């Protein structure tokens, strides 16, 4: 049986928690709601409104890193496009 490092144990526990919630951490297919640029434009347009409607987007890519700024984690998402995108998770 394999011996896992502490980091591997933490990652496996996070994987199990996602699976327990019914989330497939490695989906074979994702239906994108819009491109990253379209999502950025929608969020930017909503910032100018007094009472903006909530915006939901389904995007796909690889999280290259996460910048933690206070209580707001900012993942850097790399897609098949050349420029990475930064998103705020709420």
LOPAGU-456761 format. One line per field, with one value per atom (N, C-alpha, C): residue in one letter; x, y, z. Coordinates in nm, 3 decimals. Example, Ala and Ser with C-alpha at 12.3 -4.5 7.8 and 13.67 -1.06 7.14 Angstrom:
BEGIN
r	A_A_A_S_S_S
x	1.319_1.230_1.320_1.285_1.367_1.290
y	-0.569_-0.450_-0.330_-0.225_-0.106_0.003
z	0.780_0.780_0.780_0.708_0.714_0.787
END
This chain:
BEGIN
r	X_X_X_X_X_X_X_X_X_X_X_X_X_X_X_X_X_X_X_X_X_X_X_X_X_X_X_X_X_X_X_X_X_X_X_X_X_X_X_X_X_X_X_X_X_X_X_X_X_X_X_X_X_X_X_X_X_X_X_X_X_X_X_X_X_X_X_X_X_X_X_X_X_X_X_X_X_X_X_X_X_X_X_X_X_X_X_X_X_X_X_X_X_X_X_X_X_X_X_X_X_X_X_X_X_X_X_X_X_X_X_X_X_X_X_X_X_X_X_X_X_X_X_X_X_X_X_X_X_X_X_X_X_X_X_X_X_X_X_X_X_X_X_X_X_X_X_X_X_X_X_X_X_X_X_X_X_X_X_X_X_X_X_X_X_X_X_X_X_X_X_X_X_X_X_X_X_X_X_X_X_X_X_X_X_X_X_X_X_X_X_X_X_X_X_X_X_X_X_X_X_X_X_X_X_X_X_X_X_X_X_X_X_X_X_X_X_X_X_X_X_X_X_X_X_X_X_X_X_X_X_X_X_X_X_X_X_X_X_X_X_X_X_X_X_X_X_X_X_X_X_X_X_X_X_X_X_X_X_X_X_X_X_X_X_X_X_X_X_X
x	0.084_0.000_0.089_0.046_0.126_0.119_0.230_0.235_0.218_0.123_0.097_0.159_0.208_0.260_0.141_0.168_0.061_-0.013_0.060_-0.001_-0.094_-0.049_-0.133_-0.258_-0.245_-0.360_-0.463_-0.416_-0.506_-0.577_-0.504_-0.565_-0.668_-0.637_-0.733_-0.858_-0.842_-0.957_-1.045_-0.984_-1.060_-1.134_-1.069_-1.132_-1.253_-1.239_-1.350_-1.467_-1.437_-1.543_-1.623_-1.553_-1.622_-1.711_-1.657_-1.734_-1.855_-1.840_-1.953_-2.064_-2.027_-2.126_-2.189_-2.146_-2.200_-2.134_-2.016_-1.944_-1.839_-1.839_-1.735_-1.617_-1.506_-1.393_-1.321_-1.345_-1.280_-1.385_-1.475_-1.581_-1.525_-1.590_-1.547_-1.591_-1.701_-1.754_-1.815_-1.798_-1.856_-1.928_-2.051_-2.125_-2.099_-2.019_-1.984_-2.102_-2.127_-2.237_-2.195_-2.066_-2.014_-1.861_-1.799_-1.653_-1.610_-1.484_-1.433_-1.452_-1.424_-1.439_-1.584_-1.679_-1.820_-1.857_-1.803_-1.830_-1.772_-1.650_-1.587_-1.669_-1.715_-1.797_-1.929_-1.992_-2.118_-2.097_-1.991_-1.962_-1.928_-1.852_-1.816_-1.940_-2.032_-2.155_-2.239_-2.240_-2.317_-2.262_-2.133_-2.073_-2.126_-2.171_-2.220_-2.366_-2.435_-2.576_-2.591_-2.701_-2.724_-2.763_-2.849_-2.892_-2.877_-2.752_-2.730_-2.790_-2.833_-2.882_-2.762_-2.780_-2.670_-2.635_-2.508_-2.461_-2.399_-2.443_-2.384_-2.321_-2.201_-2.130_-2.069_-2.067_-1.996_-1.877_-1.758_-1.634_-1.547_-1.455_-1.367_-1.223_-1.134_-0.992_-0.916_-0.790_-0.706_-0.674_-0.698_-0.661_-0.510_-0.441_-0.295_-0.242_-0.314_-0.276_-0.395_-0.389_-0.494_-0.426_-0.464_-0.413_-0.514_-0.470_-0.559_-0.536_-0.638_-0.634_-0.739_-0.700_-0.797_-0.892_-1.022_-1.124_-1.164_-1.097_-1.134_-1.028_-1.051_-0.955_-0.972_-0.862_-0.866_-0.794_-0.871_-0.804_-0.761_-0.646_-0.596_-0.631_-0.723_-0.773_-0.707_-0.644_-0.579_-0.665_-0.702_-0.783_-0.700_-0.766_-0.694_-0.658_-0.706_-0.667_-0.531_-0.465_-0.329_-0.325_-0.431_-0.428_-0.502_-0.439_-0.510_-0.611_-0.711_-0.815_-0.814_-0.854_-0.862_-1.009_-1.057_-1.196_-1.207_-1.312_-1.338_-1.448_-1.423_-1.519_-1.603_-1.734_-1.823_-1.917
y	-0.117_0.000_0.124_0.224_0.346_0.432_0.493_0.590_0.729_0.804_0.936_1.042_1.148_1.262_1.339_1.432_1.513_1.592_1.645_1.721_1.632_1.511_1.418_1.380_1.362_1.328_1.441_1.566_1.681_1.686_1.666_1.669_1.557_1.439_1.328_1.355_1.417_1.452_1.556_1.656_1.756_1.689_1.595_1.522_1.444_1.377_1.300_1.391_1.509_1.603_1.649_1.679_1.717_1.603_1.481_1.366_1.341_1.361_1.345_1.446_1.563_1.665_1.640_1.533_1.501_1.578_1.636_1.713_1.623_1.617_1.544_1.639_1.615_1.708_1.703_1.601_1.586_1.555_1.651_1.622_1.600_1.512_1.484_1.593_1.662_1.764_1.876_1.998_2.115_2.197_2.235_2.322_2.466_2.536_2.674_2.766_2.860_2.954_3.070_3.103_3.213_3.209_3.291_3.299_3.382_3.375_3.455_3.603_3.645_3.787_3.832_3.749_3.782_3.792_3.703_3.707_3.834_3.869_3.991_4.113_4.117_4.229_4.238_4.123_4.123_4.175_4.129_4.177_4.326_4.370_4.512_4.598_4.554_4.630_4.636_4.528_4.525_4.618_4.647_4.737_4.880_4.916_5.052_5.069_4.961_4.967_4.990_5.056_5.084_4.958_4.876_4.750_4.638_4.589_4.491_4.355_4.287_4.150_4.057_3.951_3.855_3.791_3.769_3.709_3.574_3.473_3.340_3.299_3.245_3.200_3.064_2.981_2.854_2.866_2.865_2.877_2.755_2.727_2.612_2.652_2.592_2.617_2.556_2.580_2.528_2.642_2.619_2.719_2.710_2.813_2.815_2.856_2.945_2.988_3.058_3.081_3.155_3.262_3.386_3.499_3.526_3.522_3.550_3.694_3.775_3.917_3.939_3.932_3.946_3.830_3.859_3.754_3.715_3.771_3.746_3.665_3.534_3.457_3.490_3.512_3.546_3.437_3.344_3.241_3.294_3.251_3.284_3.165_3.186_3.078_3.085_2.975_2.965_2.879_2.935_2.861_2.839_2.801_2.782_2.915_3.025_3.158_3.193_3.296_3.326_3.405_3.480_3.563_3.494_3.484_3.429_3.529_3.481_3.567_3.555_3.661_3.664_3.679_3.596_3.601_3.611_3.677_3.682_3.581_3.498_3.397_3.453_3.439_3.483_3.372
z	0.000_0.000_0.000_-0.072_-0.087_0.039_0.074_0.181_0.120_0.171_0.118_0.208_0.146_0.223_0.280_0.370_0.428_0.320_0.224_0.115_0.033_0.003_-0.074_0.005_0.135_0.218_0.217_0.226_0.221_0.087_-0.020_-0.154_-0.172_-0.123_-0.132_-0.050_0.067_0.149_0.078_0.016_-0.060_-0.177_-0.241_-0.352_-0.302_-0.190_-0.133_-0.095_-0.040_-0.002_-0.125_-0.235_-0.359_-0.407_-0.406_-0.452_-0.362_-0.231_-0.139_-0.166_-0.218_-0.254_-0.391_-0.457_-0.588_-0.701_-0.675_-0.775_-0.839_-0.971_-1.043_-1.061_-0.990_-1.000_-1.134_-1.211_-1.342_-1.448_-1.477_-1.574_-1.714_-1.788_-1.925_-2.022_-1.987_-2.076_-1.992_-2.038_-1.972_-2.078_-2.050_-2.140_-2.099_-2.179_-2.148_-2.177_-2.086_-2.107_-2.196_-2.194_-2.274_-2.269_-2.351_-2.348_-2.228_-2.194_-2.082_-2.111_-2.234_-2.268_-2.253_-2.294_-2.277_-2.129_-2.047_-1.903_-1.841_-1.879_-1.828_-1.869_-1.993_-2.039_-1.962_-1.935_-1.861_-1.718_-1.654_-1.518_-1.518_-1.617_-1.625_-1.646_-1.731_-1.755_-1.629_-1.551_-1.427_-1.320_-1.324_-1.226_-1.238_-1.358_-1.381_-1.341_-1.312_-1.276_-1.126_-1.089_-0.947_-0.871_-0.928_-0.865_-0.968_-0.989_-1.095_-1.064_-1.170_-1.159_-1.137_-1.058_-1.043_-1.178_-1.201_-1.326_-1.294_-1.365_-1.349_-1.481_-1.474_-1.593_-1.566_-1.669_-1.663_-1.755_-1.697_-1.772_-1.742_-1.829_-1.809_-1.837_-1.764_-1.781_-1.665_-1.661_-1.554_-1.459_-1.330_-1.231_-1.213_-1.256_-1.252_-1.116_-1.049_-0.914_-0.853_-0.722_-0.652_-0.569_-0.594_-0.516_-0.405_-0.282_-0.170_-0.126_-0.145_-0.108_0.001_0.125_0.233_0.230_0.218_0.215_0.073_-0.027_-0.166_-0.238_-0.256_-0.335_-0.484_-0.554_-0.696_-0.775_-0.834_-0.913_-1.050_-1.094_-1.228_-1.316_-1.410_-1.495_-1.630_-1.673_-1.803_-1.893_-2.009_-2.105_-2.231_-2.338_-2.463_-2.529_-2.472_-2.521_-2.463_-2.517_-2.471_-2.340_-2.309_-2.189_-2.074_-1.956_-1.841_-1.789_-1.720_-1.665_-1.513_-1.446_-1.300_-1.263_-1.171_-1.129_-0.980_-0.932_-0.790_-0.760_-0.660_-0.620_-0.507_-0.520_-0.411_-0.375
END
